[in-house]
């Protein structure tokens, strides 16, 4: 009986982890399109991509360590 409970627990954790990663990937894919293509219009302003990437990375790093 204990082995069945452990097996069900492992399956539950595995499925919930897979669903979490799937949802995160979907949100991330949508966010990248929204931010880079719609808000910042990087297709038109190619010269801004590298400075924006570095700047946003520094801001993200700072917020993570705040």
Buried (B, 14 or more C-beta within 10 A) or exposed (E): EEEEEEEEEEEEEEEEEEEEEEEEEEEEEEEEEEEBEEEBEBEEEEEEEEEBEEEEEEEEEEEEEE
